[in-house]
Amino acid sequence: MKKIIALALASVMVLSLAACAASPAEQAAAEAEAYVEGAADAVEAVAEAAAAEPTGEKITVILPAHEMDTIGLHEARTRQFEAETGIEVELINMGWDDVADRITADLVAGGNSYDVIEFDNAWVLKFAQNDWLEPLDNYVSDEQKNGMVPGLIDKFSNDGHLYGITWNNDTRFFMYNAAKLADAGIDKVPETWEEVRAADEALRAAGLATNTYIDSYWQGQSGGNEIYWLVSSFGGKLIDDNGNPVMGEDPKTAEAYKFVVNGLQSGMIDPASLTADYENAANVFYMGETALMMQAWPGVYAAANDPETSMIVDQIAVGDSAPHAAGEDFMVLTLPEAMAIPKTSEHKDAAWKYIEYMSSHDFDKERCAAIGSLPVWTDLYSDPDLLELYPYWEQFANQITHSKGLPDLLWYDEYCNILTTESQKIFLGEVGVEEGLKDMQAQCEEVQAQYK
């Protein structure tokens, strides 16, 4: 059975590598078509072969839809898992915020609705201290622990125990429309925020952009992510190294907020940023209405070069750094997501089989090749097949060494809600920057006190 699957997937790789001789747009289209067909063929091959007898066991898996998986790869491999193991899987894919709400409500109530759940990088301390998850120490192999990116194993560990296996190595990168910059006479990719301002003047004077960039500052998880990145790019701090809120006392944080307020007023920043999630922001970029995308996930490159979804085919490039305040170091966000098993699951062994299957070395390589996601397994960063498909990963390497994760807080959900709610008031001009940040800090301190 595995030989049949391997042959099907090998054919897909050949088709994808053959596409490398084409233009980026043709390559992206060919890869997507090849993998859709390959995924279907592999599942059909398993079904026609000696598929496993149904075990009568069923697991429920709840994960956000992978933002880069536009070809149904995870769904196809889940059905392949069913055929190989006989374990039935109810796969629930929803938006991140909806997934977070459902998981949290079930865990708080002590429910057992799910067997494999999303485990976000910002939840580690909270979930571990509430004893919501089954430790994976007795399941994970030495091969997995030693073969996966060390930082990903460490991120989802607490107090010596591993609680999650990464399924989405989500690091963000600065990308830009090189054609628009060239047409505007900008011969240097903006590196500082002052250079972004100068680029904005040139781009809009030439009629090449409605707004220079759009971001996601809405009242949701992505809003909290982007505001944290923005403040960090100015050298500011929302939370200090001891986990205490300091946004109301930090002048660099105030500087970051004033930059956004001025940018929204001037038109440099698309006002839709206040209601846009990540996908909305990417779609505006694909349509050529903006020139810069501050924190793009890896798949944005391929999607921007897909004529089915993009008006900027062959125009996108990856920066060597990301915008930052002069005198400050740049940073990019890393937002990995893991799969975990709730303590209340009644099917822990079957749940682990699913996690092991969907995080395997072979599937990680297939996923990287199919949708351009970053590897979870260390050796795949130097895999010749993948580097041939994605030569722009060299630029990713320049930025990824400056990656930084979100603050690890027991009260992260409350923090994020306060951050995004109060930031909206500041960005809309309902309250001044200094006043708004002081009020934000006071609210955070009040919540923090409840956890001490």
C-alpha positions as CSV (number, residue, x, y, z in Angstrom):
1,M,0.0,0.0,0.0
2,K,2.7,2.4,1.0
3,K,4.5,1.7,-2.3
4,I,1.4,2.7,-4.2
5,I,1.2,6.0,-2.3
6,A,4.9,6.6,-2.8
7,L,4.6,6.1,-6.6
8,A,1.7,8.5,-6.8
9,L,3.5,11.2,-4.8
10,A,6.8,10.6,-6.7
11,S,4.9,11.4,-9.9
12,V,3.6,14.6,-8.3
13,M,7.2,15.6,-7.5
14,V,8.3,15.0,-11.0
15,L,5.5,17.2,-12.4
16,S,6.4,19.9,-9.9
17,L,10.1,19.9,-10.7
18,A,9.3,20.0,-14.4
19,A,7.3,23.2,-13.8
20,C,10.5,24.9,-12.5
21,A,11.5,25.7,-16.1
22,A,8.3,27.7,-16.5
23,S,7.7,31.3,-15.3
24,P,6.7,31.7,-11.6
25,A,3.1,32.0,-12.6
26,E,3.1,28.9,-14.7
27,Q,5.1,27.1,-12.1
28,A,2.6,27.9,-9.4
29,A,-0.3,26.8,-11.5
30,A,1.4,23.6,-12.5
31,E,2.3,22.7,-8.9
32,A,-1.2,23.3,-7.6
33,E,-2.8,21.2,-10.4
34,A,-0.2,18.4,-10.0
35,Y,-0.8,18.2,-6.2
36,V,-4.5,18.3,-6.4
37,E,-4.4,15.4,-8.9
38,G,-1.7,13.6,-6.9
39,A,-3.6,13.9,-3.6
40,A,-6.7,12.4,-5.2
41,D,-4.8,9.7,-7.0
42,A,-3.0,8.7,-3.8
43,V,-6.2,8.5,-1.8
44,E,-7.9,6.5,-4.5
45,A,-4.9,4.1,-4.7
46,V,-5.2,3.4,-1.0
47,A,-8.9,2.8,-1.3
48,E,-8.5,0.4,-4.1
49,A,-5.6,-1.4,-2.3
50,A,-6.0,-3.5,0.8
51,A,-7.4,-0.7,2.9
52,A,-7.5,-1.3,6.7
53,E,-10.7,-2.7,8.1
54,P,-12.7,-0.1,10.1
55,T,-11.7,-0.2,13.7
56,G,-15.0,1.3,14.9
57,E,-13.0,4.1,16.5
58,K,-13.6,7.7,15.6
59,I,-11.7,10.8,16.6
60,T,-12.7,14.5,16.2
61,V,-10.0,16.9,15.1
62,I,-10.4,20.7,15.2
63,L,-7.8,22.9,13.5
64,P,-7.9,26.2,11.7
65,A,-7.9,25.9,7.9
66,H,-4.2,26.3,6.8
67,E,-4.0,29.6,5.1
68,M,-1.6,28.2,2.5
69,D,-3.5,25.0,1.7
70,T,-5.7,26.1,-1.2
71,I,-5.6,22.6,-2.8
72,G,-7.2,20.5,-0.1
73,L,-4.0,18.7,0.8
74,H,-4.7,18.3,4.5
75,E,-8.2,17.0,3.8
76,A,-6.9,14.5,1.3
77,R,-4.2,13.2,3.7
78,T,-6.8,12.9,6.5
79,R,-8.9,10.6,4.2
80,Q,-5.7,8.7,3.4
81,F,-5.1,8.2,7.1
82,E,-8.6,6.8,7.5
83,A,-8.0,4.3,4.7
84,E,-4.7,3.2,6.0
85,T,-5.7,2.9,9.7
86,G,-9.4,2.2,9.7
87,I,-9.8,5.1,12.2
88,E,-12.6,7.5,11.2
89,V,-11.8,11.2,11.5
90,E,-14.2,14.1,11.8
91,L,-12.1,17.0,10.6
92,I,-13.3,20.4,11.7
93,N,-11.7,23.3,9.9
94,M,-12.8,26.8,10.8
95,G,-11.3,30.3,11.1
96,W,-8.7,30.7,13.8
97,D,-10.8,32.8,16.1
98,D,-13.8,30.4,15.9
99,V,-11.5,27.4,16.6
100,A,-10.0,29.2,19.6
101,D,-13.4,30.0,21.0
102,R,-14.7,26.4,20.7
103,I,-11.6,24.8,22.1
104,T,-11.4,27.1,25.1
105,A,-15.1,26.7,25.9
106,D,-14.8,22.9,25.8
107,L,-11.6,22.8,27.9
108,V,-13.0,25.2,30.6
109,A,-16.1,23.1,30.8
110,G,-14.2,19.9,31.1
111,G,-15.8,18.6,28.0
112,N,-14.5,15.8,25.7
113,S,-15.7,17.0,22.3
114,Y,-12.3,16.8,20.7
115,D,-9.4,14.3,20.5
116,V,-6.9,16.5,18.5
117,I,-6.9,20.2,19.0
118,E,-5.2,23.3,17.8
119,F,-2.4,24.4,20.2
120,D,-1.3,27.9,19.6
121,N,2.1,29.2,20.5
122,A,0.6,31.8,22.8
123,W,-1.3,29.1,24.8
124,V,1.5,27.0,26.2
125,L,1.7,28.4,29.7
126,K,-2.1,28.7,30.1
127,F,-2.9,25.2,28.9
128,A,-0.1,23.6,30.8
129,Q,-0.9,25.2,34.1
130,N,-4.6,24.4,33.7
131,D,-3.6,20.8,33.1
132,W,-5.7,20.7,30.0
133,L,-3.4,18.6,27.8
134,E,-2.0,15.1,27.7
135,P,1.8,15.1,27.9
136,L,3.3,13.5,24.7
137,D,6.5,12.3,26.4
138,N,5.4,8.6,26.2
139,Y,4.3,9.0,22.6
140,V,7.0,11.0,20.8
141,S,10.1,9.2,19.4
142,D,13.7,10.2,19.6
143,E,13.7,10.6,15.9
144,Q,10.9,13.2,16.1
145,K,12.5,15.1,19.0
146,N,15.9,15.1,17.3
147,G,14.8,15.6,13.7
148,M,12.3,18.5,14.1
149,V,13.4,22.1,14.4
150,P,14.6,22.4,18.0
151,G,12.9,25.7,18.7
152,L,9.5,24.1,17.8
153,I,10.0,21.3,20.2
154,D,11.0,23.8,22.9
155,K,8.2,26.2,22.2
156,F,5.5,23.6,22.9
157,S,7.2,22.2,26.0
158,N,6.6,23.3,29.6
159,D,8.3,22.2,32.8
160,G,10.1,19.4,31.1
161,H,7.1,18.0,29.3
162,L,6.2,18.1,25.6
163,Y,2.5,19.0,24.9
164,G,2.3,19.7,21.1
165,I,3.7,18.7,17.8
166,T,4.0,21.5,15.2
167,W,1.9,21.2,12.1
168,N,2.2,24.8,10.8
169,N,5.6,26.4,11.1
170,D,4.2,29.9,10.5
171,T,6.9,32.5,10.3
172,R,6.2,35.8,8.6
173,F,8.3,37.7,6.1
174,F,8.4,41.2,4.5
175,M,7.5,41.1,0.9
176,Y,7.0,43.9,-1.7
177,N,5.9,44.6,-5.2
178,A,9.2,45.1,-6.9
179,A,7.6,46.3,-10.2
180,K,5.7,49.1,-8.4
181,L,8.8,50.3,-6.6
182,A,10.8,50.3,-9.8
183,D,8.1,52.2,-11.7
184,A,8.0,54.8,-8.9
185,G,11.8,55.3,-9.2
186,I,12.5,53.7,-5.9
187,D,15.8,52.0,-6.2
188,K,16.2,50.9,-2.6
189,V,13.8,48.6,-0.8
190,P,12.5,50.4,2.3
191,E,14.2,49.2,5.4
192,T,13.2,51.9,8.0
193,W,9.9,53.4,8.7
194,E,11.1,56.7,7.4
195,E,12.0,55.0,4.1
196,V,8.5,53.5,4.0
197,R,7.1,57.1,4.3
198,A,9.3,58.3,1.5
199,A,8.2,55.3,-0.7
200,D,4.6,56.1,0.1
201,E,5.0,59.6,-1.3
202,A,6.6,58.4,-4.5
203,L,4.2,55.5,-5.1
204,R,1.0,57.5,-4.6
205,A,2.4,60.5,-6.5
206,A,2.9,58.2,-9.5
207,G,-0.6,56.7,-9.1
208,L,0.8,53.3,-8.5
209,A,-0.9,52.5,-5.2
210,T,-4.2,53.4,-3.6
211,N,-2.5,52.9,-0.2
212,T,1.1,51.8,0.3
213,Y,0.2,49.0,2.6
214,I,-2.6,47.3,4.4
215,D,-2.2,45.4,7.7
216,S,-4.5,43.6,10.1
217,Y,-5.3,45.7,13.1
218,W,-8.8,44.3,13.8
219,Q,-10.2,43.0,17.1
220,G,-9.0,39.5,16.7
221,Q,-5.9,37.3,17.1
222,S,-4.2,38.6,13.9
223,G,-4.7,42.2,15.2
224,G,-2.9,41.3,18.4
225,N,-0.1,39.7,16.4
226,E,0.4,42.7,14.1
227,I,0.3,45.3,16.8
228,Y,2.9,43.4,18.8
229,W,5.1,43.2,15.7
230,L,4.6,46.9,15.0
231,V,5.6,48.0,18.5
232,S,8.6,45.6,18.5
233,S,9.8,47.1,15.2
234,F,10.0,50.5,16.9
235,G,12.0,48.9,19.8
236,G,9.0,49.3,22.1
237,K,7.5,46.9,24.6
238,L,3.9,46.1,25.4
239,I,5.0,43.5,28.0
240,D,8.4,43.6,29.8
241,D,10.7,40.6,30.2
242,N,9.0,39.7,33.5
243,G,5.6,39.5,32.0
244,N,4.4,42.9,33.2
245,P,2.4,45.3,31.1
246,V,4.4,48.5,30.4
247,M,2.8,49.9,27.2
248,G,1.6,53.1,29.0
249,E,5.1,53.9,30.2
250,D,7.2,53.2,27.1
251,P,7.9,56.1,24.7
252,K,8.8,53.8,21.8
253,T,5.5,52.1,22.0
254,A,3.8,55.5,21.8
255,E,5.9,56.3,18.8
256,A,4.7,53.1,17.0
257,Y,1.1,54.1,17.7
258,K,1.6,57.6,16.4
259,F,3.1,56.2,13.2
260,V,-0.1,54.2,12.6
261,V,-2.4,57.0,13.5
262,N,-0.6,59.4,11.1
263,G,-0.4,56.7,8.4
264,L,-4.2,56.1,8.6
265,Q,-4.9,59.8,8.4
266,S,-2.5,60.4,5.5
267,G,-3.7,57.4,3.5
268,M,-0.4,55.6,3.6
269,I,-2.1,52.8,5.5
270,D,-5.3,51.4,4.1
271,P,-8.1,52.3,6.6
272,A,-9.5,48.8,5.9
273,S,-6.6,47.6,8.2
274,L,-9.0,48.2,11.1
275,T,-11.3,45.4,10.0
276,A,-9.1,43.2,7.9
277,D,-7.9,39.8,8.8
278,Y,-4.8,38.2,7.3
279,E,-6.6,36.9,4.2
280,N,-8.3,40.2,3.5
281,A,-5.0,42.0,3.7
282,A,-3.3,39.5,1.3
283,N,-6.1,39.8,-1.2
284,V,-5.7,43.6,-1.4
285,F,-2.0,43.0,-2.0
286,Y,-2.7,40.4,-4.7
287,M,-5.0,42.9,-6.5
288,G,-2.1,45.4,-6.8
289,E,-3.8,48.0,-4.7
290,T,-0.8,48.2,-2.3
291,A,2.9,47.8,-2.7
292,L,4.2,46.4,0.6
293,M,3.1,43.5,2.8
294,M,4.7,43.8,6.1
295,Q,4.3,40.3,7.5
296,A,3.4,37.8,4.8
297,W,3.2,34.1,5.4
298,P,5.4,32.0,3.0
299,G,2.5,31.0,0.7
300,V,1.8,34.6,-0.2
301,Y,4.7,34.4,-2.7
302,A,3.1,31.5,-4.6
303,A,-0.4,33.0,-4.4
304,A,0.9,36.3,-5.7
305,N,2.3,34.5,-8.7
306,D,-0.9,32.5,-9.4
307,P,-2.9,34.2,-12.3
308,E,-6.0,32.6,-10.9
309,T,-5.8,34.6,-7.7
310,S,-3.5,37.5,-8.4
311,M,-3.0,40.6,-10.5
312,I,0.7,41.0,-9.6
313,V,2.1,37.9,-11.3
314,D,6.0,38.0,-11.5
315,Q,6.1,41.3,-9.6
316,I,6.6,40.2,-6.0
317,A,10.0,40.0,-4.1
318,V,11.2,39.1,-0.6
319,G,13.1,41.6,1.4
320,D,16.4,41.0,3.1
321,S,15.0,42.6,6.3
322,A,11.7,44.0,7.5
323,P,10.8,47.7,8.2
324,H,11.9,49.0,11.5
325,A,12.7,52.3,13.3
326,A,16.1,53.8,12.6
327,G,18.6,52.5,15.1
328,E,16.5,49.5,16.0
329,D,17.0,45.9,14.9
330,F,14.3,44.4,12.7
331,M,12.2,41.4,13.7
332,V,9.7,39.1,12.0
333,L,6.9,37.2,13.8
334,T,7.0,33.4,14.2
335,L,3.6,32.0,15.0
336,P,3.9,28.2,15.0
337,E,0.8,26.0,15.6
338,A,0.8,22.6,17.0
339,M,-1.5,19.6,17.4
340,A,-2.3,18.5,21.0
341,I,-4.4,15.9,22.8
342,P,-6.8,17.1,25.5
343,K,-6.6,15.2,28.8
344,T,-10.3,14.5,28.5
345,S,-10.0,12.7,25.1
346,E,-11.3,9.1,25.2
347,H,-9.2,8.1,22.2
348,K,-5.7,9.3,23.0
349,D,-3.8,6.5,21.2
350,A,-5.8,7.0,18.0
351,A,-5.3,10.8,18.4
352,W,-1.6,10.3,18.6
353,K,-1.6,8.1,15.5
354,Y,-3.2,11.0,13.6
355,I,-0.7,13.5,14.9
356,E,2.2,11.2,14.1
357,Y,0.9,10.6,10.6
358,M,0.2,14.3,9.8
359,S,3.6,15.4,11.2
360,S,5.7,12.8,9.5
361,H,8.9,13.6,7.6
362,D,7.4,12.4,4.3
363,F,4.3,14.4,4.7
364,D,6.2,17.5,5.8
365,K,8.2,17.4,2.6
366,E,5.1,16.8,0.5
367,R,3.3,19.7,2.2
368,C,6.3,22.0,1.7
369,A,6.5,21.1,-2.0
370,A,2.8,21.4,-2.6
371,I,1.9,24.6,-0.8
372,G,5.3,26.3,0.0
373,S,5.0,26.0,3.8
374,L,8.1,26.1,5.9
375,P,9.5,22.7,7.0
376,V,9.0,21.3,10.5
377,W,11.9,18.8,10.0
378,T,15.3,20.4,10.1
379,D,17.0,18.6,7.2
380,L,14.3,19.7,4.7
381,Y,15.7,23.3,4.8
382,S,18.6,21.9,2.7
383,D,16.6,19.5,0.6
384,P,17.6,19.9,-3.0
385,D,14.1,19.2,-4.4
386,L,12.6,21.9,-2.2
387,L,15.3,24.5,-2.9
388,E,14.8,23.9,-6.6
389,L,11.1,24.6,-6.2
390,Y,11.6,27.6,-3.9
391,P,14.9,29.4,-4.5
392,Y,13.4,32.5,-2.7
393,W,13.8,30.6,0.5
394,E,17.3,32.1,0.5
395,Q,15.7,35.5,1.3
396,F,13.6,33.8,4.0
397,A,16.8,32.7,5.6
398,N,18.0,36.3,6.0
399,Q,14.8,37.2,7.9
400,I,14.2,34.1,9.9
401,T,17.2,34.6,12.1
402,H,15.4,37.7,13.4
403,S,12.2,35.9,14.2
404,K,10.5,36.4,17.6
405,G,7.4,34.8,19.1
406,L,4.5,36.3,21.1
407,P,4.7,36.9,24.8
408,D,4.0,33.8,26.9
409,L,1.3,34.9,29.4
410,L,-1.1,32.9,31.5
411,W,-3.7,35.6,30.8
412,Y,-2.9,36.0,27.1
413,D,-6.5,35.9,25.8
414,E,-7.5,38.7,28.1
415,Y,-4.4,40.7,27.2
416,C,-5.0,40.3,23.5
417,N,-8.7,41.4,23.8
418,I,-7.6,44.5,25.8
419,L,-4.8,45.2,23.3
420,T,-7.0,45.1,20.2
421,T,-10.0,46.8,21.7
422,E,-8.1,49.7,23.1
423,S,-5.9,50.0,20.0
424,Q,-9.0,50.4,17.9
425,K,-10.0,53.4,20.0
426,I,-6.5,55.0,19.5
427,F,-6.4,54.3,15.7
428,L,-9.9,55.7,15.2
429,G,-8.9,58.9,17.1
430,E,-11.5,58.3,19.9
431,V,-8.7,58.7,22.4
432,G,-5.2,60.1,22.3
433,V,-2.1,57.8,22.1
434,E,-0.7,58.4,25.6
435,E,-4.1,58.4,27.3
436,G,-5.1,55.2,25.4
437,L,-1.9,53.4,26.2
438,K,-2.1,54.3,29.9
439,D,-5.7,53.0,30.1
440,M,-4.6,49.8,28.3
441,Q,-1.9,49.2,30.8
442,A,-4.3,49.8,33.7
443,Q,-6.7,47.3,32.4
444,C,-4.0,44.7,31.8
445,E,-2.6,45.2,35.3
446,E,-6.1,44.6,36.7
447,V,-6.4,41.3,34.8
448,Q,-2.9,40.3,35.7
449,A,-3.6,40.7,39.4
450,Q,-6.3,38.1,39.1
451,Y,-3.8,35.5,38.1
452,K,-1.3,36.1,41.0
